Amino acid sequence: MNLTLLIIIVFVLGYAAIALEAFTKVNKAAVALLMFAFCWTLFMINPAPFIPAELFTAGDHNSLVQAVSTVIEKHLGSTSTTLFFLMGAMTIVEVVDQNGGFNFVRDVMRTKSKRALMWRIAFMTFFLSAILDNLTTSIVMIMILRKLVADKNDRMLYAGLVVIAANSGGAFSPIGDVTTIMLWNKGLITAAGVIMEIFIPSLISMVIPAYLLSLQLKGFLLPVKSTGAELVEASELTSRQRKAVFFLGVGGLIFVPIFKSITHLPPFVGILLVLGLLWTATELFYSRLPKTKTKGTTQKRVTNMLKRIDMSTILFFLGILMAVACLEQIGVLEQLGHGLDVTFNGNHYLVTGIIGVLSSIVDNVPLVAGAMGMYAVDPVAGGDMSVDGIFWQLLAYCAGVGGSMLIIGSAAGVVVMGLEKISFGWYMKKISWLAFAGYLAGILCYWVQRTLFW
């Protein structure tokens, strides 16, 4: 059997196993690592046709092996920049959360009006998810909702909006979603470009569902009984210190794109700088506490939080990105991209729109990784495939916002589904059409911007 076909079969079977994780009960990280290993093992059976001729001497086995090592290390280096960025960002958010940095957010949200709370939830989630990751933002907002909304049915509607707002907010920020981080790290979009051109479409994709959903909410909220689902109080630190942790962590995340534009260093360097500063600040805070208050603070120190990083998520990204890199190396993605262009006559609105719909069914990380391997960057500025071109910006928007159409289509949706026990059917009936309406409106808004203003 053709070697290329074998690699494709391994990838497709692995992809199917990841998509069916709920049924197979096998963690998607394990499957992704197997995909990575099997794809590159098959690649090594006959790597010569897929390695640039200038990297090895024909007939020399040792030089061929060295060339393969060079190729894999190049792909691993590109992948690692994304992984280190994620590890740093995850740790920063965990430090802020565990030290009570998000407590003031709850106080800002308080209101008796159902509709007023709807809009506060929508905008707070939208802007927080542009700075934090979608998953963390969703967890924080659900914890806040449990403190503010007693009625289960109302809370489920709010939770549905949290999913939409979290995914929409992550789409316009270079650090708001894993897919935008990937595109930004690879230099396909710039921080300024994606914020300026995707912000309004992303906002539209949130505002329209929020408005339609607000029509279903009338009256005032009932008082909430204690549920035990409290936000971290971090009683060891003062209110001023907790706010300092919040603004140093969140402000640091906002500073990362600025740091990149000034130094031209990869984004992961900036994120590790912020982590180092936050780590130093929290250590100083805890070192100055009276001995009577130091009990229990070990769990809230960075040294302990580093042990609690979700390594399964990191390994999933490693496995899937390296498996996709193998497909890129054998030329499959380039051929697929050419086929899509021919099928849709080069209409990148249709191509990215379909990718967005698919991202509500399967994980958007491999979809975006695949798209990145399908197309080369156009060095001529102003083209659809150039840096900040239509294709790359729409890919960021569609892959992020499209995941809201089904509750299983994004990390935010999956965690909200678990926390609030929302069924797939309920979400599809009540929320999916709202998310789809917002998704299409955002694409239309982007087209209008590009046609009339940019």
N, C-alpha and C positions, 0 to 999 in steps of 0.2 A: 504493500500500500504506500502511496505517496507520503513522504515525510511531512510535508506541509499540511496535508489533510489530517494526519494523525494528531498533530499539534492542535489544529482547529477543533477536532473531536474532543480532545482532553479539555480544552478551554470551555467548549459549549457544555459538556457534562458537568464540569466544575461550577460553571455559571448557574446551571439549572439547580444544582445541589444548594448553592447559596440562596437562590430565590425561594427554594422549598425548605428553608431551614426550620420553619415551624412544624413541618411534617416529618422531616428526617431526624430532627432532634440533634443534629450534628452542628456544632458551632461553625459559623461561616469563616472564622479565622483559620480553623484547621483545614477546611476545604481550600481556602485561598493559598495556604502554604503548600498543600499538595499540588495544586495547579502550577504554582511557581516552579517547584522541583521537577515535576513530570515534564512540563513544557521545555525547560532548558536541558533536561536529560535527553529528551528526544532530539532536541536541536543539536546536541553533541554527536549524534550518530553520523551526521555529515554536514558540518558547519561551513565548509569552504564556499558553497554557492551564496551564502548569506553574509559573508564577511568582505568588506572592501579589499580589493586586490592589493592595494598599497600597504596594507597592514601585515602581510605575511608573504613568505617566499613559497612559491608553488612547489609542491613535493616535499617540503620540509615540515614534518609533523610538529616538531617543537615550536616552530615559529607560528604555526596555525593555532596551537594551544594557547600560546602567549597572546595572540590576537583576540581569541575568544575571551580570555581573561580581561583584556583591555576593554572590550565591548561591554561585558557584564558589569565591570567596575564603573564604567561611564553611566550605564543605566541605574546602577545602585546609588551612585553619587547624586544623580538627579532626584531619585526617589527619597533619599535620606534627607534632603533639604526640606521636603514636605513633612517627613516624619518628625524631625527635630522641632520644626515649627509647631506641630500639633502637640508634641509632648510638653513643650514650654507653655503653650497657651492653656492646655488642660490643667497644668500645675498651678498657673497663675489664678485661673478661675476657682480652682479648689481652695486655694489659700484665702481668696476673698470671701468665698462662701463660708468656710469653716470658722473664719474670724468675724463673722457677723456683718460683713460689708454690705450685704443685700437687705439688711433689716429696714433701712430707711425707705427702701422702695415700697415696702408694705404700707408704711405710713402715708406715702404720697398717694396711694391708690384708694384710700378710704373715702367712701361716699355712700349715701343711702339710695340714690337713683340707679336703677338697673341700666338704663341707657348711658348714663354718665360713666358708670363703671365699664361698660362695653368699650367706649372710646378710650378710656384710660388704659385698659388692658391692651387694646389694639396698638396704640402708639407706643406704650412702654415696651411691649414685646418686640415691636418692629425695630425700635432703635437699640434696645439691648442686644438683640440677636445680630445686629450689624457689628457689634463689638465683641460679644461673647459668641460661643458656638450655639447652634440651634438647640442642641440637646440640653445644655445647661440652662439656657433661657427658659425653655419649656418647663423644666423641673421647678425652677424658681417661681415661675408664674402660677403653676398648679398649686404649689405650697401656699402662695398668697391667696389664691382663690378659695382654698379650703378655710382660710381664716376670715374670708369676707362674704362668701355665698353659702347659705344653708341649704337652699333647694337644689336637689340633685339634678333635676332636668335643666334648670337654669345654668348650673355649673358645667354641664356637658356642652351646652351651646357656647359658653365662654371658652371652654377647653378646645372646641373645634376652631374657634377664632384664633386661639393661641397657636395652633399648628400652622394656620395660614399666615399669620403675622410673623411668626418665627422664620418660616421659609422665605417669605417675601423680603424681610429685613436682611437676611443673610445674603441675598442675591446681589445687592448693589454694593456690598462692601468687600474689599480684597481680603479681609480677615473674617468675614461673617459666615462662611460655609467652606467645607473641605474642598468643594469643586472650584470655588473662586480662589482659594489658596493655591490650588494646583495650577490654575491658569496664570495667576499672578507670579508664582514662583518660576514658571517656565517663560515668563516675559511675553505672554500672548495678550495680556491686558495690563494697563497701568492703573495705579490706585486712583489718580485724578480722573482718568478716562471713564472707568467703570462707575465711579461715584456720580460724575456729572451726567452721564448718558443713561444709566440704568436706574438712578434714584427715582425719578418720576414714574416710569413704568412699574417699578416695584411698589411704590406707594399706591398707585392706582390698583394694583393687583390685591392690595390689602384693604383699601378704603371701600371699594365696591362690595365685597363680601361683608365687611363690617356694617355698612349701611343697610344692606338687605337683611342681615341678621338682627340689627337693632330694631327693625320693624316688628319682630316677634317678641320683643321684650317691653313690657309696660309696668309701671308701678314702682314700688320700693322694695328694697331687700329686707328679708327677715333677719333678726339677730342670730348670730352664729354661736352655737354651744362649742365648748372646747372639744377638739377632736384628738388632741395629742400630736397633731401634725404641725409642730411649731417650727419656725425658722430658727436658725442658730442664734442664740442670744450672746454668746461670747462674753460672759459676765466678767471674765478676767481683764478684758480691755475696756477702756473708757469709751464713751460715745465718740469723742474726738479721734481716738486712735482707730476705732472701727471705720470711721469716715476716711481717715488717712489711708488705711489699707484699701478701701474701695477706690478712691481716686488715684492712688499710686498704681494699683493693678489695672483698672479699667482705663485710666488716663495713659498708662504705659502701652496698652494695646492700641489705643488710638494713635500713639506716637510712632509706632513701628513703621507705618508707611512713610511718615515724614523722615524717619531715620534712614530708610532705604534711599529716598530721593536725595538726601544730603550726602551720604557716604557711598552710595552705589554698592553697598554690601548686600549679600543675600538676606531676605527677610528673617531667616532663622537666627541670624546674628543679633538682630534687634530684639527679637522675642526673648533670647537668652539674656540679653542685657537687662531687660525689664524684670525678668525672673530673679536675676542676681540682686537688683536693687530692692525688690519686694522682699526677698529672702532676708537681706541685711536689715531692713526696717523692722520686720516682725521679730527677728532675733533680738534686736535692741529693745523693742517693746517688752518682750517677755523676760529679758535679763534684768530689767529694772522693776519687775513686780515684787512685792513683798513675798516672803517665803510662804505665808499663809494662803496666797492666791496662785502659787505655781503648780499646785496639784492638778493633774489632768490636762495641763497645757502641752504636754509632749505630743498628744494626738493632733494638735493644731499647728505644729511646727512643720516647716517644709521638708525637713529630713524624713519625717514620718509619712508625709503626703506623697513623696516620691515613690514610696513603696506601694501606694494605692493607685498609681496610674493605671488606667484601663489598658493593660498590655495586649489584651485580645483585640482591641480596636486597632492598636498600632500594628500588630502582626497581620491583621486583615488587610490594612492598607499596603503593607510591605508585600504580601503575597499577591494581591490583585494587581498592583502597579507593576510588579516585576513580571507577572504572567502576561500582562498587556504589552510590556516592553519586548517580550519574546515574539509576540504577534507582529509588533512593529518591525522588529529586526528581520523577519522573514518576508516582509513586504505585503502581508495580508491586509493590514489596515489602509495602506495607500491604495490598494486595488479596490477595497470596499468604498473608500471615499470617492474614488473616480466613478464607481458604479452609481452611487447616490447622486452625484452631480449630473450624470447622464440621464438617470431616471427622472429627476425633478428639474432638469434643464437649468441647473445652476441656481435654483431658487433657494437661497440659504434661509429664508424665513420658514419655508416648508420643512427643510432638513432639520433645523434646530427645533422647530415646533414639534416634529415627530419625536425627536430625542427627549423633549420635555414630557410628552405624554408617556413615553416608555419609562421615564424616571419615576412615574407614580406606581409602576408595577415592579421594576427591578431597581437595584441600588444605583444611584446616580454616579458614584465614584468610578466604577469600571466603564460606564457609558461615556463619561467625560474623558477618562483616560484613553479610551478607544478613539474618540473623536480627535483628541490631540495627536494621536498617531496617524490618523487618516490623512490629515492635511498638513502641508508645509506652510510656514509663515511667508507671506508675500513681503519681500524687502521694500517694495515701493509703497510709500505711505498713501493712505486714502483708499486703498482697495478693500474689498470685503474680507480678504484673508490677511490683511496687514495687521500689525499690532494695534489693538483697539478698533479693529475692523468690525463690520456688522456681524460676521459669523461668530467671532470669539465673544463679543459682548452679548449677543443673543443666546449663545451657548451657556454663559454664566446665568443669565436670567431664566431661561427655559428649564435647565437642569435643576435650579434651585426652587423656583416657584412651582414647576410641574409636579414636584413630589407631594404637594398638598392635595392633589385630586383624589388620592386614596389614603387611608390612614396608615397603610403599610408602606407608603411611598417615601418616607423620610424618617430619620432618626427621631425627629420631634414628634411625628405622628405615632411611632411605635411606643415611645415612652409615655405619651399622654394616654394612649390606648391602655397601657398597663396600669398607670396610676389611677385613672378614673373609670376603669372597666368599661370602656366604650367598645361596642361591637362594630365589626366591619360593616354590617348591614345598616346600622343606625347612622354611621358616618356617611356612608354612600347616599343614603336617603336625604339627610339633613344638610350636609356640608359639601359633598363632592361637587354638586352643581354650582354652588357659590364659588368654590375655588376655581372651577373651570371658567366661569364667567370672568372672574378677576384675571385669570391667566391670559385669556384671549384679549381682554381690554388692555392689558399691559403690552402685549405684542403690537396691538394697533397703535397704542400711544408711542411706542418706540419707532414704528414706521413713520408716523406723523412727524416726530422729532427729526428723524433722518432725512425725510423728504423736504421739510420746510425750513429747518434751522441749521442742520449740521452739514 
